[in-house]
């Protein structure tokens, strides 16, 4: 069975694209919405990240914790924010290589924004059978594509809830 290499989901958030961009372009804040990300290490610059910025993501799945090294690949205010994950480790991101790319596309919809979050599997050099076995071992029996669809849906719902609540205040 061939791997699904990209998955995405979208949601309409009732705030302007600039407001959504300001939120998703701050990697340190991702832990507020993501079911797996805890934010970033203290070495990460605070504020919106620009293209070329590197940061360390702190992550968890159950009791397992790990750190990733990421680099911002697109930072277009009000339109697009993306980063690639290119190193991973338990305490420090020591194992280097292409892992994944995350992207947020923002599209004006009336007074709100359609937010599309995408995950792309960058482990292209891995044979499909090896990737499937690894994925199932670390996700409780699913492929990463299946697993990330759930994570994206949760992240988008949490982002929507937080941004719309802040707009009502």
N, C-alpha and C positions, 0 to 999 in steps of 0.2 A: 504494500500500500504506500503510495507516494505521500510525502509530507505536505501539509498545508503550511505554506511559508509566511502568509500574511493574514491577519484577521483584524477586523475593525467593527466598531459600533458607533452610533451617534445618538445625540440627545439635543433637544432645544432647551437652552437656558435663557430665562427672561431677564437678561442683562446684556449690555452692549459688548461687541467683540473686544474692545480695549480692556474691559473689566475681566473678561475670561482670560485674555492673554496675560494680564498682570498676574493672575493666579497661577496659571500652568507654567509660566516661564520662571517660576521660583522653585527650583528643585528641592530646596529645604522644606517647602510646604507640602510636597506630595504625600507625605505620610498622613496628612489629615484626611485624605480621600481614599487612598489605596488600601486594599485589604492585605497587601504584602510589603509595601514599602514603608519604612519608618522615618523617612526624611533623609538627611545627609549628615556626613561627619562634620565636626567643628571646623575642619579645614576648608569647607565650601564657602565661597563668597556669598554674602547675604544680598538679597534683592534679585531683580530680573537678570537672568543669565543671557549673555550675548554669544554669538557664534564663536566657537573656539574655546569657550570656558569648559574646564574639566571639573568634575566633582565626584565625590565618593557617595554612592547610594547605600543606605543601610536597609537591609531586608530581613524578613522573617517568613517562615512557613511552618506553622506548628511551633515546635520547640527549636527548630533549626534556624540559625542566624548566619548571614553572610554579607559581604561587602562587595560592591561593584565599582569599577572605574568607568565613568561616562564622559563623553564629550558632546557639547551642544553643536549640532550640525546645521540648524536653521533657527533663526531668531528674527522673525518678521512681525513686528508689533501689530496686533489686531488681526493677523492672518494665519501664522504658522509658527509652531515651535517643535523642534525635534532634537533627539539626542541618540547617540549610539552607545551601547554597552560593549566594552572591549577588554575588560579584565574582571576577574572574579577571585574571591578567596574567603577564607573563614574570618580572619581578623584584618587582613590587608588584601587588596586585589592583586595577587601575585601571578595568577595563571592568565596569560594574555592570549587574545585571539578574538575574532568576530563572534559575538554572542547574540545581540538583538538590537533593533532600532525601534524607538518609540516616537510617535508623531501625533501632534494635535493640530488639526486643521479647523479654522474658524471661518464661518460663513454667516454674514448678516441675514436674519430672517425676521422681517418686521422690526420690532423694537428689541428683539433678542438675537441669539447666536446659536447656530447649529454647530455643535462641537463634535468632531469626529476624531476618536482616539484609535490609533492603529499600532499594532505590534507586528514586527517582521522578524522572523527567525533568520539570523545571519550565519548560522552554523552550516553553511552550504557545503563545506568540505566533509562533513560527517556523512557517512553512508546512512540511508534511511533506516535500515534495520537497527543500527547502533543508536541513532537518535530516538527511535521509538522505544527501545528498551530503556535507555536513560530517562526519557521523559516519563514513562510509566512508573519507574522506580521513585522519582522525586515528586510526582504530582498525585500519587495515590491511584494510579491506574489509567490516567488520561494522557493524551498528547499535550504538548505545550500549547498548541493552537486551541484545543478545547478548554484547557485550563485558563488561558489568557482571555478568552471570550468572557468567562465569568468575572475575572478580575477587572476587565474593562467596564463591564456593565455596572459593577459595584462602584468603581471609581467615578464614573460619569454621574450616577445617581447621587453620590455623596457631594460631588462638585456642584451639581445643580442645587441641591438642598442648601448648601452653605452659601453660595453666591446669591441665590434668590432671597434667603433670609436676611443677609447683610444689606441687600438693596431695599428691603422693606423697613429697615430701621431708620 
